[in-house]
Amino acid sequence: MPAYVGFYYAFGEVEPKESYDEESQKFKDSDAQITDYYKVGTSDIAGNASYDAAAKNWGKNWRMPTPEEVEELLKKCTWKFSSQKNSKGESVGGYAVTCNAKTIFMPAGGYVEGKDTLSKDGGTYWVSQTAQNSAQVGKILDFAESYGADLSFYDWKYGALIRPVQTNENYKMTPKNYGKLIVDGVMYQNTGLVKVVETTAFVKPNSEASDIFKYHNTKLKPYAIGKYEVTQEFYTAVMGTNPSYFVGEEAAKKVADGESQNLRPVESVKWFNAIVFCNELTKKNFGCR
């Protein structure tokens, strides 16, 4: 597998190409509604090797940066336009981004339209989300010495750079992952996590507790919780079985227009199997052991 480092990519595509235009564009507006890619919507594609060039070409520990991570760089780090020498000894302009005494360099490589590289004095880097309510616009990190750095938007068809970030096993266990969940490379609808911020809970002891267990407040650290009920489709993807009573052709006949049998909540799940599901989901989606 070639490691395409320093190449330009159309948004959601995992290989570089000769020309970046509507003719070569993999996902077009006419079929965007029916492609698996469009179903991603405004969710993260970071780490999904089907659409994330960093994950596809560098391996599972690499991915595109999320908007939250780019915002953190913009707000908490020092950006200074400078230059560095590349592998050929040539001087390349770009931004040195310094945070916590560590610096990364973001080369100014411009972007590609058709076969032409434009705005070579600035940088255009894909971020891992599409623009909200827009079928063919992806988020980018855009910068130039003349106007600084900020998050912006570009059409999918253009060729832009990707600044990969490395993921360790603990990364996706944090509440930063708000997007649809992925199992074996497939991203599923009606899945995702929401963040529950640190809060204080009032704990009441049961009637049989001794005097040492009194009413008290306790702090709960931030955590993530499922945004939706677990669908039959998603449970089956994780566990390989569907224990639901309401399943099959007869159940499907009773589904209202616009709904899907597979997206109905899974039921008849025993407590032990719910625990096993959570463990399997952690391994399959988050890469933990």
Salt bridges, closest charged atoms under 4 A:
GLU13 OE1 - LYS17 NZ 2.96
GLU22 OE2 - LYS157 NZ 3.62
ASP36 OD1 - LYS39 NZ 3.85
GLU69 OE2 - ARG63 NH2 2.71
GLU72 OE2 - LYS76 NZ 3.96
ASP184 OD2 - LYS284 NZ 3.93
GLU198 OE2 - LYS219 NZ 3.78
GLU250 OE2 - LYS253 NZ 3.24
GLU280 OE2 - LYS283 NZ 2.96
